[in-house]
């Protein structure tokens, strides 16, 4: 299931940063792709809608401290709870 979340986060970040999805991996640095606060907020909104979860303000702040895409995936995984994660429709 982590692969599903990896793919969703990478695909969303690629679109938000106008970068080819193939250029990104979990180890890509967020500074390398020019990620801004609006892109992170858009990612949170999409994930909340898709998985029916709610990010607390401290969790959103944690995203701003992330350094790599992998850090974002791990934080998102904790929020949505991998035990109840289902593939999006």
N, C-alpha and C positions, 0 to 999 in steps of 0.2 A: 504493500500500500504506500510505502514511502516513495516509491518510484512515481506513483500517480501524483503525489503532492509535489515532488521535485519538478515534474513536467509542468504542472499547473503554475507553480511559482515562476519557473524559468520562462514559460510562454508568456505569462502576464507581464513580467519585467521586460522581456524583449519588445513586446508591443508598446509598453509605456515609454521605453527609451529609444524606440525606433531603431532597433538593432535586429539583425538576423538571428533567429532562435539558435541556429547551428553554431553561432559564435560564443554561446554561453554554456557554462557548466556550473555545477554546484560550487566549484572552487573559484569561480570568477569573482574578483573584488568589486564591490558596489561602486567604489570610486572609479573603476575602469569603465563603467558604463554610463557614468554621469547621472546616477539615480538621484532624484530630488524628492523633497518632502511630498509633493503632490502625487508622484508615482507611488510612494509607499501608502499614502492615504487611499488611492484608487485600488491598490492591491488588497488592503484591509477590507474595503467596502465589497469588493468582488468575493472575497473568501467568506465574509459574513453572510452574504446573500446565498452563496453556493452551498455552504455547509450548515447554515442555520446556527452559527455560533456567534458569540459576542466577545470582542476584544475589550479588555479593561484598559483604561488609560495608561497604566504602567506597562502593559504588554505592547501597546502601540509605541510607547517611548523606547522600549527594548528594541524595536525594529530600527529606530534611528541610531542605535548603537551598533547594529550589525555591521560587519566588515565584508563578509562574503555572502554569496547567494545561499550557501549551505547554512549559514547562521539564521537567515530568514526562514528557510525551510524548517529548521529545528524548532524555532520559536513558534511558527505557525502550527507545526505538528503538536506541540504541547497545548496550544490553545484549542484546537479542534478536537484533540483527543484521538490518538491513532486507533483506539479500540472501537470507536464509533464512526470512523472515517469510511465513507463509501465513495465510489467513483461517481463523479458528477454526471448528470443525465445529458 
